[in-house]
Amino acid sequence: MASLPQEPAPALPASIATEAARYALLRRLAPSIRHHLVVNLQPIGMIYEVMDRRLSAPEPDLGDLHNSAHKINGFARAALQSCLDVVGWLAPEEGAVTTVGDGVRECLSLLATSLTFRGYAVRNDAAAMEGEVGRSAMRNVATAAIIHLTDETRAPAELALSAQQRPAALVLTLVMRPTEGEKGFSTGTSYRNLTWADVEALASAESVQLEREGSQCLRLVIPWAAQRNR
């Protein structure tokens, strides 16, 4: 019996596509977020063990103990700030803004270890400039774009970031360039690849325009926060 022709799958509503893209992005970021959370907690246990040994001494050095307690307090504060930052990835604060330099550094610092293990080097040429952009736009769209480009480009490769000012928007340019060297240590990703449709959905939700040149160059046109709030 001949099979009936199948109807093409209907396109997902924009809201559902955006939520699916956000979920996929967070799943891809989960290992990096986990590392980001524990990096300030691990030293606390090490310092505690040192303090415990010093307290067992016949005459503990109170100065050393005071310094150790001060270090624990510093790492605890840093760990608390990391937790608050992670909550912002899950539930973005309405109206939160960031400078261009801070926004780029935040995205790259979260992805740095993962990119290195996968065989991708990063060159950040995004110079500091006046003006602020929405923090969620930088976090969601820029991070998703970086992951998408690395998913589409075989390692080893270099990711170069640069930034230019337009009157109404920041233009963040991402370029992938194949390089020579090690292919990286990671054998795969923690979740599915991020597709171009994912990046488009996240960009649309954040009022970010996308300009693409081939498969290895992508520009994000992110409106200045002052322009969006008018």
C-alpha positions as MATLAB code, in Angstrom:
seq = 'MASLPQEPAPALPASIATEAARYALLRRLAPSIRHHLVVNLQPIGMIYEVMDRRLSAPEPDLGDLHNSAHKINGFARAALQSCLDVVGWLAPEEGAVTTVGDGVRECLSLLATSLTFRGYAVRNDAAAMEGEVGRSAMRNVATAAIIHLTDETRAPAELALSAQQRPAALVLTLVMRPTEGEKGFSTGTSYRNLTWADVEALASAESVQLEREGSQCLRLVIPWAAQRNR';
ca = [
       0.000    0.000    0.000;
       1.415    3.375   -0.960;
       2.089    5.642    1.959;
       0.289    8.938    2.098;
       2.415   12.091    1.690;
       3.260   13.587    5.038;
       2.382   17.156    5.864;
       5.350   19.324    6.902;
       5.585   19.850   10.636;
       3.953   23.141   11.647;
       6.297   25.888   12.836;
       6.402   26.377   16.576;
       4.854   29.558   17.979;
       7.520   32.182   18.689;
       7.068   31.950   22.464;
       7.525   28.173   22.500;
      10.557   28.369   20.206;
      12.117   30.975   22.492;
      11.532   28.892   25.614;
      12.971   25.823   23.886;
      16.056   27.821   22.891;
      16.496   29.143   26.441;
      16.244   25.639   27.850;
      18.789   24.331   25.346;
      21.156   27.206   26.168;
      20.903   26.584   29.915;
      21.492   22.866   29.406;
      24.633   23.649   27.445;
      25.745   26.109   30.124;
      25.026   23.764   33.048;
      28.583   22.313   33.325;
      30.105   25.800   33.144;
      27.660   27.162   35.716;
      28.417   24.218   38.015;
      32.143   24.957   37.792;
      31.463   28.666   38.321;
      29.590   27.877   41.546;
      32.089   25.484   43.144;
      35.275   27.359   42.272;
      34.856   29.608   45.330;
      33.563   26.824   47.592;
      36.456   24.384   47.183;
      39.057   26.606   48.912;
      36.820   26.923   51.978;
      37.153   23.206   52.732;
      40.925   23.346   52.226;
      41.315   26.331   54.546;
      39.136   24.611   57.152;
      41.430   21.566   57.155;
      44.458   23.810   57.696;
      42.697   25.642   60.531;
      41.692   22.341   62.135;
      45.331   21.189   62.215;
      46.493   24.524   63.622;
      43.841   24.419   66.342;
      45.200   21.008   67.392;
      48.595   22.523   68.125;
      49.518   23.049   71.841;
      49.687   26.818   71.285;
      47.713   27.840   68.191;
      48.894   30.962   66.380;
      45.883   33.242   66.680;
      47.203   35.537   63.954;
      47.288   32.714   61.414;
      43.846   31.542   62.487;
      42.487   35.062   62.098;
      43.931   35.287   58.572;
      42.423   31.924   57.662;
      39.016   32.973   58.978;
      39.287   36.173   56.926;
      40.012   34.122   53.793;
      37.007   31.886   54.450;
      34.814   34.970   54.746;
      36.132   36.291   51.431;
      35.516   33.029   49.589;
      32.052   32.724   51.160;
      31.128   36.210   49.917;
      32.401   35.352   46.445;
      30.402   32.094   46.465;
      27.267   33.999   47.485;
      27.767   36.449   44.618;
      28.227   33.524   42.223;
      24.904   32.068   43.382;
      23.157   35.398   42.827;
      24.694   35.656   39.353;
      23.459   32.165   38.460;
      19.929   33.074   39.552;
      20.137   35.908   37.020;
      20.772   33.376   34.248;
      17.667   31.421   35.266;
      15.410   34.415   35.953;
      16.840   37.625   34.409;
      16.381   40.791   36.426;
      14.069   43.152   34.580;
      15.925   46.179   33.269;
      19.401   45.006   34.340;
      22.171   46.523   32.193;
      25.892   45.985   31.707;
      28.756   47.760   30.021;
      30.117   46.298   26.807;
      33.398   45.213   28.390;
      31.794   43.658   31.459;
      29.143   41.877   29.394;
      31.663   40.318   27.017;
      33.986   39.313   29.870;
      31.113   37.708   31.782;
      30.119   35.547   28.821;
      33.695   34.548   28.021;
      34.633   33.802   31.631;
      31.699   31.423   31.918;
      32.576   29.640   28.664;
      36.382   29.784   28.875;
      37.043   26.356   30.367;
      34.533   24.616   28.104;
      35.908   26.275   24.970;
      39.485   25.391   25.894;
      38.628   21.735   26.482;
      36.831   21.621   23.128;
      39.858   23.058   21.299;
      38.783   26.681   20.750;
      40.980   29.670   21.525;
      39.432   33.092   22.175;
      40.713   36.564   21.309;
      38.742   39.399   22.865;
      39.246   42.628   20.908;
      36.029   44.213   22.178;
      37.438   47.500   23.474;
      35.816   49.356   26.337;
      33.308   51.946   25.168;
      30.668   54.174   26.605;
      27.095   52.988   26.764;
      25.215   50.096   28.326;
      23.207   47.220   26.886;
      20.648   44.881   28.405;
      22.424   42.240   30.489;
      20.034   39.488   29.439;
      20.593   40.352   25.769;
      24.336   39.976   26.184;
      24.032   36.828   28.266;
      21.465   35.007   26.147;
      22.227   36.093   22.600;
      26.006   36.567   22.700;
      26.558   33.346   24.651;
      24.237   31.356   22.381;
      25.948   32.801   19.296;
      29.379   31.777   20.599;
      28.206   28.251   21.337;
      26.472   27.985   17.951;
      29.567   29.098   16.036;
      31.782   26.623   17.873;
      29.229   23.882   17.284;
      29.366   24.642   13.550;
      33.172   24.969   13.282;
      35.433   21.983   13.772;
      38.282   22.432   16.271;
      40.975   23.631   16.444;
      39.811   27.172   15.745;
      40.011   30.686   17.140;
      37.040   32.848   18.061;
      37.692   36.572   17.663;
      35.344   39.151   19.167;
      35.281   42.847   18.302;
      32.853   45.671   18.991;
      31.833   48.865   17.211;
      29.495   51.683   18.131;
      26.480   52.736   16.126;
      24.277   55.626   17.213;
      21.464   53.337   18.335;
      23.229   50.054   18.981;
      26.341   48.083   19.799;
      27.649   45.860   17.004;
      29.378   42.785   18.403;
      31.190   40.789   15.709;
      32.134   37.131   16.185;
      34.472   35.460   13.713;
      35.662   31.848   13.720;
      39.014   31.070   12.093;
      40.356   27.505   11.722;
      43.835   27.092   13.213;
      46.544   24.474   13.547;
      47.041   22.536   16.761;
      45.320   20.209   19.176;
      41.689   19.323   18.579;
      40.797   19.523   22.258;
      40.045   16.975   24.949;
      36.251   16.980   25.019;
      34.575   14.128   23.141;
      31.175   15.755   22.859;
      28.735   18.301   24.253;
      26.574   17.998   27.338;
      23.376   18.492   25.334;
      22.297   19.010   21.718;
      23.961   21.562   19.475;
      22.511   25.057   19.413;
      20.998   25.726   16.011;
      20.694   28.935   14.046;
      16.962   28.849   14.804;
      17.798   28.886   18.532;
      19.972   31.969   18.124;
      17.287   33.683   16.049;
      14.608   32.960   18.657;
      16.724   34.338   21.502;
      17.725   37.389   19.449;
      14.105   38.163   18.587;
      13.099   37.966   22.255;
      15.834   40.482   23.177;
      15.266   42.851   20.206;
      18.710   41.975   18.831;
      19.290   42.004   15.066;
      21.495   39.363   13.470;
      23.781   39.948   10.488;
      25.501   36.858    9.119;
      28.325   36.469    6.605;
      28.767   32.834    5.684;
      28.988   30.209    8.402;
      31.880   31.689   10.380;
      31.046   35.383   10.838;
      28.136   36.721   12.848;
      27.238   40.246   13.964;
      24.902   41.021   16.834;
      23.282   44.451   16.704;
      22.296   45.052   20.327;
      20.331   48.237   21.063;
      21.712   50.528   23.719;
      19.729   50.323   26.946;
      18.952   54.035   26.749;
      17.376   53.529   23.318;
      15.225   50.595   24.440;
      13.895   52.492   27.465;
      12.605   55.443   25.433;
];
